[in-house]
Amino acid sequence: MKRSAPAVARNREPILTVLRRVLPATGLVLEIASGSGEHAAHFAAAFPDLVFQPSDPDAEARASIDAWREELALANMRPALALDAQSPAWRLANADAILCINMIHISPWAATHGLIAGAGRILPTGGLLYLYGPYRRAGIPTAASNDAFDADLRRRNPAWGLRNLEDVVDLAAQASLDHADTIGMPANNVSVIFKRR
């Protein structure tokens, strides 16, 4: 029931370093597409004054998330919520911050539209949207490993693939989310920070 994703062990500490700079001191943090639940559990343990709401549309993923939560006895991590980023109505009315790690390239573009629109709806003024993953960026050559990854994703599902960061930033601006920072991360990934106007 409990899953492990090898990438989590590699990226959770670099992500945590960025989150320590940008997350609010208190409040509710919604994670979209929580997958195995390891990120949510790791961050909940690191931020005891924040409440973490993991979510995933997949029932098996939610079972894994809840298994991690129960094993680690994390009082500030809520049971996993069934939430599809593409849905026009989320089962959560507000959050102080939203995290979305490694979803945008492994989902159809409509999921990114839904994620951005949802963040625009539920974040307060100054609320944080944090994205992590690989992107194509204008004027910056794409690493050979990311090109190969993109080709593999598109072979697996033509609706998947690395997105242009500029397209995501433009989409966010339409939802009153201002691009605050892009931070280089290990393995040719980036952290992308947005703040709600």
C-alpha atoms as a printed R data frame, in Angstrom:
    type eleno elety resid chain resno       x      y       z
1   ATOM     1    CA   MET     A     1   0.000  0.000   0.000
2   ATOM     2    CA   LYS     A     2   2.819  2.418   0.902
3   ATOM     3    CA   ARG     A     3   4.798  3.487  -2.176
4   ATOM     4    CA   SER     A     4   8.319  4.863  -2.575
5   ATOM     5    CA   ALA     A     5   9.483  7.050  -5.462
6   ATOM     6    CA   PRO     A     6  13.290  7.092  -5.952
7   ATOM     7    CA   ALA     A     7  13.227 10.714  -7.157
8   ATOM     8    CA   VAL     A     8  11.890 11.875  -3.777
9   ATOM     9    CA   ALA     A     9  15.038 10.799  -1.944
10  ATOM    10    CA   ARG     A    10  17.091 12.814  -4.442
11  ATOM    11    CA   ASN     A    11  15.070 16.024  -4.559
12  ATOM    12    CA   ARG     A    12  13.326 16.468  -1.198
13  ATOM    13    CA   GLU     A    13  16.238 18.206   0.556
14  ATOM    14    CA   PRO     A    14  16.957 20.726  -2.249
15  ATOM    15    CA   ILE     A    15  13.204 21.458  -2.425
16  ATOM    16    CA   LEU     A    16  13.028 21.806   1.360
17  ATOM    17    CA   THR     A    17  15.852 24.366   1.258
18  ATOM    18    CA   VAL     A    18  13.770 26.536  -1.106
19  ATOM    19    CA   LEU     A    19  10.540 26.000   0.843
20  ATOM    20    CA   ARG     A    20  12.219 27.200   4.043
21  ATOM    21    CA   ARG     A    21  12.667 30.566   2.260
22  ATOM    22    CA   VAL     A    22   9.215 30.913   0.731
23  ATOM    23    CA   LEU     A    23   6.515 29.135   2.763
24  ATOM    24    CA   PRO     A    24   4.488 31.135   5.275
25  ATOM    25    CA   ALA     A    25   5.174 30.579   8.994
26  ATOM    26    CA   THR     A    26   1.691 29.218   9.595
27  ATOM    27    CA   GLY     A    27  -1.363 28.238   7.564
28  ATOM    28    CA   LEU     A    28  -2.580 25.523   5.215
29  ATOM    29    CA   VAL     A    29  -0.406 24.097   2.430
30  ATOM    30    CA   LEU     A    30  -2.178 22.164  -0.334
31  ATOM    31    CA   GLU     A    31  -0.089 19.733  -2.347
32  ATOM    32    CA   ILE     A    32  -1.464 18.868  -5.783
33  ATOM    33    CA   ALA     A    33  -0.623 15.419  -7.249
34  ATOM    34    CA   SER     A    34   1.057 14.151  -4.078
35  ATOM    35    CA   GLY     A    35   1.832 10.747  -5.605
36  ATOM    36    CA   SER     A    36   3.430  8.431  -3.050
37  ATOM    37    CA   GLY     A    37   2.982 10.992  -0.246
38  ATOM    38    CA   GLU     A    38   6.666 11.078   0.663
39  ATOM    39    CA   HIS     A    39   7.090 14.775  -0.113
40  ATOM    40    CA   ALA     A    40   4.057 15.768   1.955
41  ATOM    41    CA   ALA     A    41   5.256 13.650   4.886
42  ATOM    42    CA   HIS     A    42   8.808 15.021   4.689
43  ATOM    43    CA   PHE     A    43   7.650 18.627   4.552
44  ATOM    44    CA   ALA     A    44   5.028 18.169   7.285
45  ATOM    45    CA   ALA     A    45   7.754 16.827   9.574
46  ATOM    46    CA   ALA     A    46   9.978 19.809   8.732
47  ATOM    47    CA   PHE     A    47   7.256 22.462   9.242
48  ATOM    48    CA   PRO     A    48   5.298 21.568  12.405
49  ATOM    49    CA   ASP     A    49   3.530 24.966  12.432
50  ATOM    50    CA   LEU     A    50   2.012 24.410   8.976
51  ATOM    51    CA   VAL     A    51  -0.872 22.080   8.128
52  ATOM    52    CA   PHE     A    52  -0.320 19.987   4.990
53  ATOM    53    CA   GLN     A    53  -3.203 18.802   2.812
54  ATOM    54    CA   PRO     A    54  -1.964 16.202   0.324
55  ATOM    55    CA   SER     A    55  -4.151 15.315  -2.659
56  ATOM    56    CA   ASP     A    56  -4.221 13.028  -5.660
57  ATOM    57    CA   PRO     A    57  -6.891 11.868  -8.120
58  ATOM    58    CA   ASP     A    58  -5.638  8.264  -7.894
59  ATOM    59    CA   ALA     A    59  -7.040  6.045  -5.127
60  ATOM    60    CA   GLU     A    60  -3.868  3.933  -4.837
61  ATOM    61    CA   ALA     A    61  -1.766  7.078  -4.460
62  ATOM    62    CA   ARG     A    62  -4.106  8.332  -1.728
63  ATOM    63    CA   ALA     A    63  -3.751  5.008   0.096
64  ATOM    64    CA   SER     A    64   0.050  5.381  -0.017
65  ATOM    65    CA   ILE     A    65  -0.150  8.975   1.216
66  ATOM    66    CA   ASP     A    66  -2.295  7.930   4.163
67  ATOM    67    CA   ALA     A    67   0.019  4.999   4.950
68  ATOM    68    CA   TRP     A    68   2.993  7.394   5.207
69  ATOM    69    CA   ARG     A    69   0.937  9.764   7.349
70  ATOM    70    CA   GLU     A    70  -0.070  6.981   9.738
71  ATOM    71    CA   GLU     A    71   3.405  5.446   9.949
72  ATOM    72    CA   LEU     A    72   5.011  8.774  10.832
73  ATOM    73    CA   ALA     A    73   2.113  9.892  13.082
74  ATOM    74    CA   LEU     A    74   2.091 13.396  11.612
75  ATOM    75    CA   ALA     A    75  -0.591 15.440  13.382
76  ATOM    76    CA   ASN     A    76  -0.156 18.348  10.920
77  ATOM    77    CA   MET     A    77  -0.709 16.206   7.804
78  ATOM    78    CA   ARG     A    78  -4.338 15.689   6.829
79  ATOM    79    CA   PRO     A    79  -5.724 12.550   5.180
80  ATOM    80    CA   ALA     A    80  -5.296 12.569   1.403
81  ATOM    81    CA   LEU     A    81  -7.967 14.409  -0.554
82  ATOM    82    CA   ALA     A    82  -9.359 13.188  -3.895
83  ATOM    83    CA   LEU     A    83  -8.596 16.154  -6.135
84  ATOM    84    CA   ASP     A    84  -8.083 16.360  -9.886
85  ATOM    85    CA   ALA     A    85  -6.249 19.546 -10.868
86  ATOM    86    CA   GLN     A    86  -8.301 19.736 -14.093
87  ATOM    87    CA   SER     A    87 -11.592 19.937 -12.214
88  ATOM    88    CA   PRO     A    88 -13.268 23.364 -12.333
89  ATOM    89    CA   ALA     A    89 -14.246 22.978  -8.664
90  ATOM    90    CA   TRP     A    90 -11.815 21.772  -6.016
91  ATOM    91    CA   ARG     A    91 -12.890 20.241  -2.699
92  ATOM    92    CA   LEU     A    92 -10.983 22.910  -0.795
93  ATOM    93    CA   ALA     A    93 -12.085 26.540  -0.595
94  ATOM    94    CA   ASN     A    94  -8.782 28.125   0.408
95  ATOM    95    CA   ALA     A    95  -5.107 27.485   1.112
96  ATOM    96    CA   ASP     A    96  -2.214 29.749   2.048
97  ATOM    97    CA   ALA     A    97   0.211 27.961  -0.290
98  ATOM    98    CA   ILE     A    98   0.067 25.331  -3.036
99  ATOM    99    CA   LEU     A    99   2.860 22.921  -3.939
100 ATOM   100    CA   CYS     A   100   2.984 20.958  -7.194
101 ATOM   101    CA   ILE     A   101   6.052 18.786  -7.749
102 ATOM   102    CA   ASN     A   102   6.747 16.896 -10.988
103 ATOM   103    CA   MET     A   103   3.197 16.971 -12.330
104 ATOM   104    CA   ILE     A   104   3.147 19.443 -15.207
105 ATOM   105    CA   HIS     A   105   5.295 17.388 -17.590
106 ATOM   106    CA   ILE     A   106   3.547 14.079 -16.729
107 ATOM   107    CA   SER     A   107   0.000 15.260 -17.384
108 ATOM   108    CA   PRO     A   108  -1.947 16.872 -20.233
109 ATOM   109    CA   TRP     A   109  -1.678 20.637 -20.665
110 ATOM   110    CA   ALA     A   110  -5.287 20.874 -19.436
111 ATOM   111    CA   ALA     A   111  -4.045 19.802 -15.992
112 ATOM   112    CA   THR     A   112  -1.723 22.826 -15.892
113 ATOM   113    CA   HIS     A   113  -4.636 25.065 -16.894
114 ATOM   114    CA   GLY     A   114  -6.664 23.571 -14.043
115 ATOM   115    CA   LEU     A   115  -3.819 23.897 -11.550
116 ATOM   116    CA   ILE     A   116  -3.255 27.567 -12.363
117 ATOM   117    CA   ALA     A   117  -6.957 28.410 -12.388
118 ATOM   118    CA   GLY     A   118  -7.458 26.635  -9.062
119 ATOM   119    CA   ALA     A   119  -4.525 28.447  -7.485
120 ATOM   120    CA   GLY     A   120  -5.972 31.733  -8.686
121 ATOM   121    CA   ARG     A   121  -9.307 30.850  -7.066
122 ATOM   122    CA   ILE     A   122  -8.195 29.647  -3.637
123 ATOM   123    CA   LEU     A   123  -4.976 31.502  -2.781
124 ATOM   124    CA   PRO     A   124  -5.224 34.756  -0.817
125 ATOM   125    CA   THR     A   125  -3.364 37.908  -1.807
126 ATOM   126    CA   GLY     A   126   0.330 37.096  -1.379
127 ATOM   127    CA   GLY     A   127  -0.386 33.344  -1.386
128 ATOM   128    CA   LEU     A   128   2.318 31.088  -2.823
129 ATOM   129    CA   LEU     A   129   2.223 28.690  -5.768
130 ATOM   130    CA   TYR     A   130   5.382 26.561  -5.891
131 ATOM   131    CA   LEU     A   131   6.163 24.417  -8.949
132 ATOM   132    CA   TYR     A   132   9.085 22.021  -9.331
133 ATOM   133    CA   GLY     A   133  10.286 20.067 -12.322
134 ATOM   134    CA   PRO     A   134  12.048 20.304 -15.697
135 ATOM   135    CA   TYR     A   135  11.065 23.000 -18.206
136 ATOM   136    CA   ARG     A   136  12.158 24.378 -21.541
137 ATOM   137    CA   ARG     A   137  13.273 27.997 -21.182
138 ATOM   138    CA   ALA     A   138  13.755 30.624 -23.877
139 ATOM   139    CA   GLY     A   139  17.399 31.371 -24.519
140 ATOM   140    CA   ILE     A   140  18.646 28.505 -22.342
141 ATOM   141    CA   PRO     A   141  19.730 25.303 -24.117
142 ATOM   142    CA   THR     A   142  17.800 22.247 -22.928
143 ATOM   143    CA   ALA     A   143  20.055 19.674 -21.269
144 ATOM   144    CA   ALA     A   144  20.530 16.508 -23.327
145 ATOM   145    CA   SER     A   145  19.093 14.438 -20.453
146 ATOM   146    CA   ASN     A   146  15.936 16.598 -20.457
147 ATOM   147    CA   ASP     A   147  15.591 16.250 -24.242
148 ATOM   148    CA   ALA     A   148  15.782 12.465 -23.869
149 ATOM   149    CA   PHE     A   149  13.297 12.571 -20.985
150 ATOM   150    CA   ASP     A   150  10.906 14.694 -23.039
151 ATOM   151    CA   ALA     A   151  11.103 12.260 -25.977
152 ATOM   152    CA   ASP     A   152  10.421  9.334 -23.617
153 ATOM   153    CA   LEU     A   153   7.420 11.100 -22.058
154 ATOM   154    CA   ARG     A   154   5.917 11.866 -25.471
155 ATOM   155    CA   ARG     A   155   6.408  8.234 -26.548
156 ATOM   156    CA   ARG     A   156   4.515  7.106 -23.444
157 ATOM   157    CA   ASN     A   157   1.728  9.662 -23.890
158 ATOM   158    CA   PRO     A   158   1.596 12.311 -26.659
159 ATOM   159    CA   ALA     A   159  -0.195 14.695 -24.248
160 ATOM   160    CA   TRP     A   160   2.813 14.705 -21.886
161 ATOM   161    CA   GLY     A   161   6.185 16.436 -22.211
162 ATOM   162    CA   LEU     A   162   8.344 19.287 -20.987
163 ATOM   163    CA   ARG     A   163   6.506 22.616 -21.079
164 ATOM   164    CA   ASN     A   164   7.855 26.024 -21.976
165 ATOM   165    CA   LEU     A   165   8.262 27.935 -18.730
166 ATOM   166    CA   GLU     A   166   7.183 31.138 -20.478
167 ATOM   167    CA   ASP     A   167   3.841 29.534 -21.364
168 ATOM   168    CA   VAL     A   168   3.274 28.612 -17.717
169 ATOM   169    CA   VAL     A   169   4.199 32.142 -16.592
170 ATOM   170    CA   ASP     A   170   1.771 33.655 -19.145
171 ATOM   171    CA   LEU     A   171  -0.994 31.317 -17.992
172 ATOM   172    CA   ALA     A   172  -0.337 32.231 -14.364
173 ATOM   173    CA   ALA     A   173  -0.468 35.963 -15.102
174 ATOM   174    CA   GLN     A   174  -4.000 35.484 -16.479
175 ATOM   175    CA   ALA     A   175  -4.984 34.010 -13.081
176 ATOM   176    CA   SER     A   176  -3.489 36.939 -11.104
177 ATOM   177    CA   LEU     A   177  -0.374 34.952 -10.183
178 ATOM   178    CA   ASP     A   178   2.851 36.923 -10.552
179 ATOM   179    CA   HIS     A   179   6.106 35.126 -11.344
180 ATOM   180    CA   ALA     A   180   8.349 35.924  -8.373
181 ATOM   181    CA   ASP     A   181  11.412 33.728  -8.965
182 ATOM   182    CA   THR     A   182  12.925 30.800 -10.839
183 ATOM   183    CA   ILE     A   183  15.622 28.912  -8.950
184 ATOM   184    CA   GLY     A   184  17.975 26.395 -10.551
185 ATOM   185    CA   MET     A   185  17.873 22.968  -8.902
186 ATOM   186    CA   PRO     A   186  19.869 19.736  -9.245
187 ATOM   187    CA   ALA     A   187  19.429 17.441 -12.273
188 ATOM   188    CA   ASN     A   188  18.318 20.278 -14.591
189 ATOM   189    CA   ASN     A   189  15.105 21.015 -12.687
190 ATOM   190    CA   VAL     A   190  13.872 24.387 -11.439
191 ATOM   191    CA   SER     A   191  11.740 25.730  -8.632
192 ATOM   192    CA   VAL     A   192   9.239 28.296  -9.926
193 ATOM   193    CA   ILE     A   193   7.639 30.687  -7.451
194 ATOM   194    CA   PHE     A   194   4.386 32.590  -8.026
195 ATOM   195    CA   LYS     A   195   2.579 34.996  -5.701
196 ATOM   196    CA   ARG     A   196  -1.128 35.797  -5.852
197 ATOM   197    CA   ARG     A   197  -1.807 39.440  -6.692
